[in-house]
Amino acid sequence: MAAAKRRSAINPRGETTRRVRVAPHVVPRLQPRFSFDSLTVPTRWVKFIIAIFLLPVCAALSQTFFTAFARATLSQRLWAGEEFWFFSLGALLWVIAFFGLPRPVILYVFGHELTHALWVWLMGGRVSRFRVGAEGGHIVTNRTNFWIALAPYVFPLYSILAILVYGALSLAYDLQPYGRLLYAIIGVTWAFHFTFTCWMIPKNQTDLSEHGTFFSLVVIYLLNLILLCAMLILASPQITFASFATDLLKNIGNFCQWIFDLGEYFIRGAR
């Protein structure tokens, strides 16, 4: 879902076309003129300001995640657990395949467009066309927003599907002996999501520019980091959501105090 069709961003039936292209491609879009006589503020400006205020949250969450990960790895021996090793092995195998073998682009494009479609349906919209090919794909829908646009860059669809399939099968069969395989599959599918996301972002995707590239990148980073934090908490028995939230609030407080002290320092210097 990268570039909208040039011939019609919204067709006569009120549907919008969203497309993902593998090759770098940007379609010029005419932006409505903004009149300073009007009280209307462009939504991109609002999103840009929101993204700026999200930066401290990103910084505090990053610090909390890496601190918790280092503590769990070194002090709590997270690295010694089977879950960590099989997940890491799956991720490593995929990274080797991504850089050393032909990339399954069609598989990624299918998951990309399916994620768009799923969120359209969840938000009450409809999808009238779903196309996937080696050169890219697109869906035609009557509903779109920033969440639908950015969903493929945030949600590891194949990891979620693997967990759902494992959970469904475990209702009828004893899959406990195959738990290691599940961790390896999650490692492969999450690394699939991560590598293709990093590969696609620099390709001038209008999924990002449509709502402001800066805003989109901040949201993508923040939501992917939240997912990593949740995975870390679930994988480490010593880390709980409550303890992680406590550390996060403490880091946010420290960051705000640092900003306050910095502002006070410049005010004193100006005097």
C-alpha positions as CSV (number, residue, x, y, z in Angstrom):
1,M,0.0,0.0,0.0
2,A,2.5,2.5,-1.1
3,A,1.3,4.7,-4.0
4,A,-2.2,5.6,-4.9
5,K,-3.3,5.3,-8.5
6,R,-2.7,8.6,-10.3
7,R,-5.9,8.4,-12.3
8,S,-8.1,8.4,-9.3
9,A,-7.3,8.5,-5.6
10,I,-11.0,8.2,-4.8
11,N,-13.2,6.6,-7.4
12,P,-16.9,7.5,-8.1
13,R,-18.0,4.8,-5.6
14,G,-16.2,6.6,-2.9
15,E,-13.4,4.0,-2.7
16,T,-9.7,4.7,-2.3
17,T,-6.9,2.7,-3.8
18,R,-3.9,1.7,-1.7
19,R,-0.9,0.1,-3.3
20,V,2.5,-1.2,-2.4
21,R,5.3,-1.2,-4.9
22,V,8.6,-3.0,-4.6
23,A,10.5,-0.6,-6.7
24,P,10.9,3.0,-5.5
25,H,8.0,5.0,-6.8
26,V,6.2,8.2,-5.8
27,V,3.1,9.5,-7.3
28,P,2.6,13.3,-7.0
29,R,-0.4,14.2,-5.1
30,L,-2.1,17.6,-5.2
31,Q,-2.4,19.1,-1.8
32,P,-5.3,21.4,-1.0
33,R,-4.2,25.0,-0.6
34,F,-4.2,26.4,2.9
35,S,-5.7,29.8,3.6
36,F,-4.5,31.7,6.6
37,D,-7.8,33.4,6.7
38,S,-9.4,30.1,7.7
39,L,-9.2,28.6,11.2
40,T,-8.5,25.2,9.7
41,V,-5.2,23.7,10.6
42,P,-3.7,21.1,8.2
43,T,-3.8,17.6,9.9
44,R,-0.2,17.1,8.9
45,W,0.8,19.9,11.1
46,V,-1.1,18.4,14.0
47,K,0.5,15.0,13.4
48,F,3.9,16.6,13.3
49,I,3.4,18.2,16.7
50,I,2.1,14.9,18.1
51,A,5.2,13.2,16.8
52,I,7.4,15.7,18.6
53,F,5.6,15.1,21.9
54,L,6.0,11.3,21.3
55,L,9.8,11.6,21.0
56,P,10.3,11.7,24.8
57,V,8.1,8.6,25.2
58,C,10.2,6.9,22.5
59,A,13.4,7.8,24.4
60,A,12.1,6.7,27.8
61,L,10.7,3.5,26.4
62,S,13.9,2.7,24.6
63,Q,15.9,3.2,27.8
64,T,13.6,1.1,29.8
65,F,13.6,-1.7,27.2
66,F,17.4,-1.9,26.8
67,T,17.9,-1.7,30.6
68,A,15.4,-4.5,31.2
69,F,16.8,-6.6,28.4
70,A,20.4,-6.2,29.8
71,R,19.2,-7.0,33.3
72,A,17.3,-10.0,32.1
73,T,20.1,-11.3,30.0
74,L,23.0,-10.8,32.4
75,S,21.5,-11.0,35.9
76,Q,18.5,-13.2,35.3
77,R,20.1,-15.5,32.7
78,L,17.4,-15.0,30.0
79,W,20.0,-16.1,27.4
80,A,20.1,-19.6,29.0
81,G,16.4,-20.3,28.4
82,E,15.2,-22.4,25.5
83,E,12.8,-19.8,24.4
84,F,15.6,-17.2,23.9
85,W,17.8,-19.7,22.0
86,F,15.1,-21.0,19.6
87,F,13.7,-17.5,18.9
88,S,17.2,-16.2,18.3
89,L,18.1,-19.2,16.1
90,G,14.9,-18.6,14.0
91,A,15.6,-14.9,13.6
92,L,19.3,-15.6,12.7
93,L,18.3,-18.2,10.0
94,W,15.9,-15.7,8.4
95,V,18.4,-12.9,8.4
96,I,20.9,-15.2,6.6
97,A,18.2,-16.2,4.1
98,F,17.1,-12.5,3.6
99,F,20.6,-11.4,2.6
100,G,21.8,-14.6,1.0
101,L,18.8,-16.0,-0.9
102,P,16.2,-14.6,-3.3
103,R,13.7,-12.7,-1.2
104,P,10.0,-13.9,-1.2
105,V,8.7,-10.5,-2.2
106,I,5.2,-11.9,-3.2
107,L,4.8,-13.4,0.3
108,Y,5.6,-10.1,1.9
109,V,3.3,-8.1,-0.5
110,F,0.5,-10.6,0.3
111,G,0.9,-10.1,4.0
112,H,1.2,-6.4,3.6
113,E,-2.0,-6.0,1.7
114,L,-3.8,-8.6,3.8
115,T,-2.9,-6.6,6.9
116,H,-4.4,-3.4,5.3
117,A,-7.5,-5.4,4.4
118,L,-7.9,-6.9,7.9
119,W,-7.8,-3.5,9.6
120,V,-10.2,-2.1,7.0
121,W,-12.7,-4.8,7.9
122,L,-12.1,-4.3,11.7
123,M,-12.9,-0.6,11.3
124,G,-16.1,-1.3,9.4
125,G,-14.9,-0.7,5.9
126,R,-15.1,-2.9,2.9
127,V,-12.5,-4.1,0.4
128,S,-13.7,-4.4,-3.2
129,R,-10.4,-5.4,-4.8
130,F,-7.3,-7.2,-3.5
131,R,-4.4,-7.7,-5.9
132,V,-0.9,-9.0,-5.3
133,G,1.9,-9.6,-7.7
134,A,5.7,-9.7,-8.0
135,E,5.8,-6.0,-8.8
136,G,3.6,-5.0,-5.9
137,G,-0.1,-5.0,-4.9
138,H,-3.0,-2.9,-3.8
139,I,-6.4,-3.0,-2.3
140,V,-9.4,-0.8,-3.2
141,T,-11.4,0.2,-0.1
142,N,-13.9,2.8,1.0
143,R,-12.1,3.6,4.3
144,T,-8.6,4.7,5.1
145,N,-6.7,6.4,8.0
146,F,-3.2,6.5,9.4
147,W,-3.8,3.3,11.4
148,I,-4.8,1.3,8.3
149,A,-1.9,2.9,6.3
150,L,0.8,2.0,8.9
151,A,-0.6,-1.4,10.1
152,P,1.7,-3.6,7.9
153,Y,4.8,-1.8,9.3
154,V,3.7,-2.5,12.9
155,F,1.9,-5.9,13.1
156,P,3.9,-9.0,12.3
157,L,1.0,-10.8,10.6
158,Y,2.7,-14.1,10.1
159,S,3.9,-14.3,13.7
160,I,0.3,-13.6,14.9
161,L,-1.0,-16.3,12.5
162,A,1.6,-18.8,13.8
163,I,0.5,-18.2,17.4
164,L,-3.2,-18.4,16.5
165,V,-2.7,-21.7,14.6
166,Y,-0.6,-23.1,17.5
167,G,-3.3,-22.1,20.0
168,A,-6.1,-23.6,17.9
169,L,-4.3,-26.9,17.4
170,S,-3.4,-27.1,21.1
171,L,-7.1,-27.3,21.9
172,A,-7.3,-30.7,20.2
173,Y,-3.7,-32.0,20.4
174,D,-0.9,-31.9,22.9
175,L,1.6,-29.5,21.4
176,Q,3.8,-29.1,24.4
177,P,6.7,-31.0,22.9
178,Y,6.6,-28.6,19.9
179,G,6.9,-25.5,22.0
180,R,10.5,-25.0,20.8
181,L,9.4,-25.1,17.2
182,L,6.9,-22.4,17.9
183,Y,9.6,-20.1,19.3
184,A,11.7,-20.7,16.3
185,I,8.8,-20.0,13.9
186,I,8.1,-16.8,15.8
187,G,11.7,-15.8,15.5
188,V,11.6,-16.4,11.7
189,T,8.4,-14.6,11.2
190,W,9.2,-11.7,13.4
191,A,12.6,-11.3,11.7
192,F,10.7,-11.5,8.4
193,H,8.5,-8.6,9.5
194,F,11.5,-6.6,10.8
195,T,13.8,-7.0,7.8
196,F,11.1,-6.3,5.2
197,T,9.9,-3.3,7.1
198,C,13.4,-1.8,7.2
199,W,13.8,-2.7,3.5
200,M,10.5,-1.0,2.5
201,I,10.6,2.2,4.5
202,P,13.4,3.9,2.4
203,K,11.5,3.2,-0.9
204,N,9.3,6.3,-0.8
205,Q,6.2,4.6,0.4
206,T,3.1,6.9,0.3
207,D,1.8,4.9,3.3
208,L,4.3,7.0,5.2
209,S,4.2,10.3,3.3
210,E,0.4,10.4,3.1
211,H,0.2,11.1,6.9
212,G,3.6,12.8,7.2
213,T,6.8,10.8,7.0
214,F,8.1,12.1,10.4
215,F,4.9,11.2,12.2
216,S,4.7,7.8,10.5
217,L,8.3,6.9,11.4
218,V,7.8,7.9,15.0
219,V,4.6,5.8,15.3
220,I,6.2,2.8,13.6
221,Y,9.2,2.9,15.9
222,L,7.1,3.4,19.0
223,L,4.6,0.6,18.2
224,N,7.3,-1.9,17.2
225,L,9.2,-1.1,20.4
226,I,6.0,-1.7,22.5
227,L,5.7,-5.1,20.8
228,L,9.3,-5.9,21.6
229,C,8.7,-4.9,25.3
230,A,5.7,-7.1,25.5
231,M,7.7,-10.0,24.1
232,L,10.5,-9.4,26.6
233,I,8.1,-9.3,29.5
234,L,6.4,-12.6,28.4
235,A,9.8,-14.3,27.9
236,S,11.3,-13.3,31.2
237,P,9.7,-14.6,34.4
238,Q,11.5,-12.0,36.5
239,I,10.0,-9.1,34.6
240,T,6.3,-8.2,35.0
241,F,4.2,-5.6,33.3
242,A,3.9,-3.8,36.7
243,S,7.6,-3.6,37.2
244,F,8.3,-2.6,33.7
245,A,5.6,0.2,33.9
246,T,7.2,1.4,37.1
247,D,10.6,1.6,35.5
248,L,9.1,3.4,32.5
249,L,7.4,6.0,34.6
250,K,10.6,6.6,36.5
251,N,12.6,7.1,33.2
252,I,9.9,9.4,31.9
253,G,10.1,11.4,35.1
254,N,13.9,11.6,34.9
255,F,13.7,12.7,31.3
256,C,11.2,15.5,32.1
257,Q,13.4,16.6,35.0
258,W,16.4,16.7,32.6
259,I,14.4,18.8,30.2
260,F,13.3,21.2,33.0
261,D,16.9,21.5,34.3
262,L,18.1,22.2,30.7
263,G,15.5,24.9,30.2
264,E,16.4,26.4,33.6
265,Y,20.1,26.4,32.7
266,F,19.4,28.3,29.4
267,I,17.1,30.8,31.2
268,R,19.8,31.6,33.7
269,G,22.4,32.0,30.9
270,A,20.1,34.4,29.0
271,R,19.9,36.6,32.1
